[in-house]
Amino acid sequence: MASSVVKAVLDDLDTAPIGEPLRATLRLLQMVTRSPQSVTADDMRAVLATGVTKSQIQDALAVCFAFNIIDRLADAFEFEVPEQGSFDASAKMLLTRGYKL
């Protein structure tokens, strides 16, 4: 089910089956990523008006920042992205063993 919601969000944020607070947060993150200079105090107030807290906005912005940096570095250094099977195998191992040396 989760993957169908993610797909719906990626396909069309406006019609995806998610709550308005999440939708507003994702719109904000989209603006911050695509044209950060265009984000205004009114944009922040609009997100807060949906019930998102300042702390939640800060957390979302921190995660967005980290992923944007990682993505840009990966592009710059031409990181190779493995096939889905590699991700699945890694996830299975981590779920079984955790982060142990």
Backbone bond lengths (Angstrom), bond angles and torsions (degrees), N, CA, C in turn:
res aa  C-N    CA-C-N  psi(-1)  N-CA   C-N-CA  omega(-1)  CA-C   N-CA-C  phi
1 M - - - 1.451 - - 1.528 110.80 -
2 A 1.314 117.39 -42.71 1.467 120.33 -177.35 1.522 111.28 -57.83
3 S 1.335 116.40 -41.00 1.461 118.20 -178.59 1.529 111.52 -66.05
4 S 1.329 118.33 -29.90 1.465 120.16 178.54 1.530 110.62 -71.47
5 V 1.330 117.42 -34.20 1.464 120.71 177.02 1.524 109.74 -69.27
6 V 1.331 116.60 -43.76 1.472 120.16 177.62 1.522 109.55 -59.43
7 K 1.323 116.96 -45.49 1.468 120.51 179.08 1.528 110.47 -60.13
8 A 1.321 116.75 -43.17 1.463 120.55 -179.95 1.530 110.74 -62.65
9 V 1.337 117.42 -40.59 1.468 121.22 178.66 1.523 109.82 -64.16
10 L 1.330 116.51 -44.51 1.462 120.22 -179.48 1.524 111.91 -67.42
11 D 1.333 116.23 -34.16 1.463 120.15 179.43 1.524 112.23 -71.73
12 D 1.336 116.45 -45.10 1.471 119.90 -177.73 1.524 109.49 -161.45
13 L 1.314 115.59 98.82 1.459 121.34 -178.06 1.530 111.83 -57.29
14 D 1.320 117.44 -35.05 1.465 120.65 -176.13 1.529 113.54 -67.71
15 T 1.322 117.67 -28.81 1.466 120.34 -176.99 1.530 113.10 -110.04
16 A 1.311 117.58 -1.08 1.469 120.87 -178.38 1.532 110.49 -63.42
17 P 1.337 116.65 147.18 1.470 120.91 -178.01 1.539 112.31 -80.60
18 I 1.327 115.89 67.70 1.468 121.87 178.68 1.523 108.27 -131.48
19 G 1.317 115.40 162.86 1.459 119.69 179.44 1.520 111.97 -73.77
20 E 1.315 115.47 158.57 1.461 120.88 -178.19 1.533 113.31 -62.90
21 P 1.340 119.49 -36.35 1.461 117.79 176.87 1.535 112.89 -59.11
22 L 1.325 116.81 -43.73 1.468 120.13 178.12 1.526 110.71 -66.78
23 R 1.319 116.92 -41.91 1.468 121.21 179.48 1.535 110.01 -59.71
24 A 1.332 116.93 -44.61 1.465 120.99 -179.67 1.533 110.88 -65.49
25 T 1.334 116.03 -39.31 1.462 120.25 178.42 1.524 110.56 -64.72
26 L 1.319 117.12 -44.16 1.466 120.48 179.14 1.529 111.49 -64.58
27 R 1.328 117.10 -37.39 1.468 119.77 175.78 1.532 110.38 -62.14
28 L 1.324 116.54 -43.24 1.456 120.69 178.30 1.531 110.50 -60.70
29 L 1.325 116.56 -46.10 1.466 119.97 -179.99 1.526 111.20 -63.20
30 Q 1.304 116.44 -35.29 1.460 120.63 176.50 1.530 110.17 -63.53
31 M 1.325 116.64 -43.91 1.468 120.03 178.39 1.523 111.01 -64.46
32 V 1.318 116.67 -43.74 1.470 120.86 -179.07 1.520 110.42 -61.98
33 T 1.324 116.67 -37.49 1.456 121.04 -178.25 1.525 112.21 -74.98
34 R 1.311 117.00 -42.72 1.468 120.17 -173.52 1.521 113.86 -86.17
35 S 1.326 117.66 -37.37 1.472 119.63 179.44 1.523 109.65 -152.97
36 P 1.337 115.95 77.12 1.466 120.16 -174.11 1.522 114.35 -57.96
37 Q 1.319 117.45 -29.31 1.467 120.25 -179.16 1.524 112.27 -69.91
38 S 1.321 117.05 -13.35 1.464 119.79 -178.27 1.529 113.14 -89.64
39 V 1.336 118.35 -9.60 1.464 121.50 -178.08 1.529 109.11 -74.83
40 T 1.330 114.85 130.29 1.467 120.39 -177.05 1.534 110.90 -119.83
41 A 1.305 115.26 171.27 1.469 120.83 175.43 1.526 110.15 -60.59
42 D 1.322 116.99 -35.20 1.468 119.94 177.84 1.534 111.20 -62.94
43 D 1.324 116.68 -36.05 1.468 120.08 177.07 1.520 110.20 -63.03
44 M 1.323 116.53 -42.56 1.460 120.67 178.12 1.527 111.07 -64.98
45 R 1.337 116.22 -42.34 1.464 119.73 178.60 1.528 111.32 -62.14
46 A 1.325 116.85 -35.99 1.469 120.55 178.81 1.526 110.83 -64.14
47 V 1.325 117.09 -40.12 1.467 120.04 177.65 1.522 110.02 -67.40
48 L 1.319 117.13 -44.80 1.469 120.91 178.68 1.530 111.49 -60.26
49 A 1.319 116.88 -34.70 1.466 121.43 -179.00 1.526 112.37 -64.95
50 T 1.330 117.66 -20.55 1.473 120.26 179.07 1.526 112.11 -84.08
51 G 1.344 116.67 -4.40 1.457 119.88 179.47 1.513 114.35 106.81
52 V 1.320 117.58 -1.41 1.463 120.81 176.74 1.529 107.81 -74.09
53 T 1.323 116.87 137.12 1.459 120.25 -179.26 1.535 110.57 -86.81
54 K 1.322 115.77 162.91 1.470 120.13 176.43 1.520 110.34 -58.84
55 S 1.317 116.08 -40.36 1.465 120.70 179.50 1.526 111.48 -62.71
56 Q 1.321 117.15 -40.06 1.465 120.71 178.46 1.528 111.01 -66.63
57 I 1.331 116.79 -38.00 1.469 119.85 176.58 1.525 109.64 -64.54
58 Q 1.324 117.06 -43.39 1.467 120.11 179.03 1.525 111.04 -61.28
59 D 1.318 116.85 -43.26 1.465 120.20 178.03 1.528 111.18 -62.02
60 A 1.317 116.44 -45.79 1.466 120.57 -179.91 1.527 111.17 -62.36
61 L 1.326 116.40 -41.14 1.470 119.92 178.63 1.529 111.37 -66.35
62 A 1.335 117.11 -37.26 1.467 120.13 178.80 1.527 111.02 -64.77
63 V 1.328 116.90 -43.85 1.464 120.60 178.45 1.532 109.79 -65.57
64 C 1.314 116.65 -43.19 1.468 121.51 178.59 1.524 110.33 -59.22
65 F 1.331 116.73 -45.77 1.452 121.69 179.09 1.530 110.73 -58.44
66 A 1.337 115.85 -48.41 1.466 120.05 -178.41 1.523 111.08 -60.57
67 F 1.330 117.25 -45.95 1.462 119.56 -179.57 1.521 111.89 -67.22
68 N 1.324 117.83 -36.89 1.462 120.15 177.55 1.525 111.45 -63.06
69 I 1.325 116.87 -42.74 1.467 120.67 178.50 1.524 110.23 -64.40
70 I 1.335 116.59 -47.59 1.464 120.53 -179.97 1.522 110.30 -59.68
71 D 1.320 116.89 -43.72 1.463 121.11 -179.04 1.528 111.49 -63.05
72 R 1.318 116.12 -43.82 1.469 119.58 -179.83 1.526 111.23 -66.67
73 L 1.324 117.37 -40.73 1.465 120.22 177.14 1.524 110.94 -65.39
74 A 1.318 116.91 -42.23 1.464 120.53 178.52 1.520 110.80 -60.48
75 D 1.324 117.03 -41.27 1.463 120.45 177.10 1.523 110.93 -65.81
76 A 1.329 116.68 -44.70 1.463 120.88 -177.55 1.526 111.91 -63.20
77 F 1.335 116.42 -38.79 1.466 120.45 -177.91 1.527 112.78 -96.69
78 E 1.330 116.11 6.70 1.465 123.25 177.01 1.530 112.26 53.31
79 F 1.347 114.62 49.70 1.461 119.22 177.01 1.518 109.62 -59.75
80 E 1.323 115.99 143.52 1.458 121.04 176.33 1.523 108.78 -90.72
81 V 1.311 116.34 129.49 1.465 121.29 178.22 1.526 107.54 -96.14
82 P 1.338 116.78 120.95 1.470 119.02 -178.79 1.529 112.01 -68.65
83 E 1.314 114.47 167.23 1.464 121.04 176.53 1.532 109.99 -67.97
84 Q 1.314 117.23 162.56 1.468 122.55 -178.34 1.519 111.55 -56.05
85 G 1.319 117.97 -36.43 1.463 121.53 -179.51 1.519 112.61 -58.36
86 S 1.315 117.29 -35.65 1.471 121.30 178.04 1.524 110.63 -66.78
87 F 1.327 116.43 -41.78 1.462 119.99 177.06 1.527 110.82 -63.65
88 D 1.331 116.34 -42.10 1.465 120.74 -179.99 1.527 111.12 -62.66
89 A 1.337 116.83 -43.65 1.467 120.98 179.81 1.524 110.56 -65.04
90 S 1.320 117.05 -41.53 1.469 120.64 178.66 1.521 110.80 -64.13
91 A 1.327 116.85 -42.98 1.465 120.58 179.60 1.522 110.62 -62.20
92 K 1.326 116.85 -42.36 1.463 120.59 179.51 1.519 110.51 -62.18
93 M 1.337 116.75 -43.60 1.455 120.57 179.42 1.528 111.35 -64.30
94 L 1.325 116.74 -43.81 1.464 119.98 179.76 1.520 111.93 -64.99
95 L 1.323 116.87 -38.18 1.455 120.24 178.41 1.529 111.46 -68.19
96 T 1.320 116.64 -29.20 1.453 121.55 179.99 1.521 112.29 -83.24
97 R 1.332 115.96 -48.32 1.463 120.99 -173.55 1.514 114.28 -102.76
98 G 1.314 117.38 -24.79 1.466 120.37 -173.90 1.520 109.72 77.89
99 Y 1.322 115.91 -165.32 1.457 121.64 -179.59 1.519 109.28 -93.98
100 K 1.313 116.95 74.86 1.462 121.99 -179.88 1.520 108.94 -114.32
101 L 1.287 115.44 146.16 1.474 119.96 176.07 1.498 110.96 -83.64
